[in-house]
Structure formats: structure tokens, C-alpha cells
Amino acid sequence: MAEYDKVGYGRPPKHSQFPKGHSGNPSGRPKTVPSLRSDLADELQQLHEIFENGTPKTVTKQRAIIKSLTAAAIDNDMRAVTALLSMIRQYDVGTDEPPSEVDIEDLDQLEAYVSNERKRLSQSSLSAGPSSDQDAKK
């Protein structure tokens, strides 16, 4: 037996190998059916020409929509304002820092401090209240 006729790992027997010119997967990988989400994402990333201050500028369609929505909101279009504010809230845009997380222990200490201050203020106003009323009557 010649060295090239050996059978083993990575060397299947000649009779079970695919013949030359024929694929083991003739129909290939099935094509994916495009979804609305992927079609929308592709469409929004296409380039579009707009005019800013009289000069043409090429931006994505997504950016063009955002620019026109912002401009309409600035011009007091309430539907545009509502849509823009909704997008800002949904995507958390415009906040420089993420809100800090409050620790439960810190919150308990803060509530205790506030209740103590309210008690102190109410006691000081009760003790100062009648004397100031008497001074006002005199």
C-alpha cells in the first residue's frame, strides 16, 4: 500500500470521498429571509444629500430624519416635540452621567436625618410660636 492510500483521521477511504467537481452541499447554505428590522436598518444607513446653510451635505438617512425632527420640534410642532422627547427618554440621550445608584443603607440614614430635622424644626417652631404671637398682640 502506498503512503497516499492510507486511511485514518482526515483521510477517508477513496470510495466514500466526494468525486472531484461535486460539492458535499450542492444547494449551499439557505439564504436568510430579510426581516423588517434588518431592512429598516439597511435603509436608514444609506446616504442622503441634505442642504445645511445652503451647502449640500451627505449624511445617513437616519441622521437626516433626526435633523428634520429636531428642526420641526424647534419650530413648535408639538407632534415632533413629543416624538423627540420619547426618543430621548427611550435611548437615554442627553444625560452626561448615568444616575448614581442609591444604597439602601444610605437611603435609611437620609430618611432618619430628614425625620429628625422635621421634629427639631416643629419643636422649635412650637416653642417660638406662642411668644411671637404674644409679641405681635402687644
N, C-alpha and C positions, 0 to 999 in steps of 0.2 A: 504494500500500500504506500503510495506516495505521500509526502508531507502535506500537500494541499488537499488530500482526500480525508483527512482526519475529521472526526465528528466529535463535538463537545460544546462547551459554553461559547456562544457567539458563532458557532459553525454548525448549522443544522445540516441534516443529510441532503444531498443534491435533489433527491426525488420530492422533498417537501418544500424546497425553496420556490419562491415565485419565479416564473420564467422571465427572462430579460425583456424589458419593454412593457411589462404589465405591473400595475400598482396593486398593493395589498388593500388599498382603499380606493376603488375606482371612482366612486361618486364624491369622494372628498368629504371634508367637514361641512355639515349643513350650514347654510347661511342663516344668520340671525335675522329675525323679523324686527325691523326698526320699531321702537316704541315712540309714543308721543313725546315722552321726556327726552329721549335722545335726539329726535327730530327738532324739538324746540331748542335744545342746547346747541345743536349744529347751526340752526338758523340764526340764533342770537349772536353767534361768534363770527358770522360773516361780516365783511367790511361794508361800510356805507359812507357816502360822502355827505357832509353837512357843511353849512356855512356859518362861521362864527366871526362876527365883526366884519362881514363882507369877504372874508377869505375862506376858500374851501379847506376842509379838514377831513381826513379819513379816520373814522372811528368804527368800533363794532356796533352792530345794531342794538345790542343791549345798552351800550353807553349812550347811544342816540336817544333811546326810549327814556332813559333816566334823565338825560338833559332836558328833553321836552316836557317830561312830567314835572321836573323841578321848576322849569320856567312857567308852566301853567299854574303851579301852586303859588309861585311868587306873584302872579297876576290875579290872585284871589279866586281861582277856580276851586271851589270847595270840594268837588269830587277828586281833583288832583291832590289837594291837601290831605284828604282822607286816605287816599291810596298811598301817598308818600309816607305819611305818619305810620300807616300799617306796615309798610316795608321796613321802616326804621326800627319799629318795635320787634318785628319778626326776626330781623337779621342783627339786632343789637348794634346798630350803626350809630356813630356819633358819641359814644361813650369812650372817653380816653382810658379809663381804668375800669376793670371789672369790679362789680360791687364786692366789698370785702365780706367774708363770711363772719357772722357773729357767733361767738362761742356761747353756749347755754349758761355757763358759769358767769361770764361777763354780763349777760343779759339779766341774770338774777341779781347780781351786785348793783347793776344800774337801776333796776326796779326798786330794790331796797333803799338806795340812796334817794330816789325820787320820792318814795313814800315818807322817808324821814324828813326830807326838806318840806314836804307839804304839811306834815304835822307841826314842824317847827314854825313855819310861816302862819299856820292857822292859830297856834298858841300865841304867837307874838301879836297877831292882829286882834285877837280877843282881849289880851291884856292891855293893848294900846287903844283899842276901840272905844270903850266907855269913857275913858279920861279925855279923849279928844272930842267926844260928843259933848261932855260937860263944859269943856273949854269953849266950844262953839256956841253953847246956850248962854254963856256969861257975857 
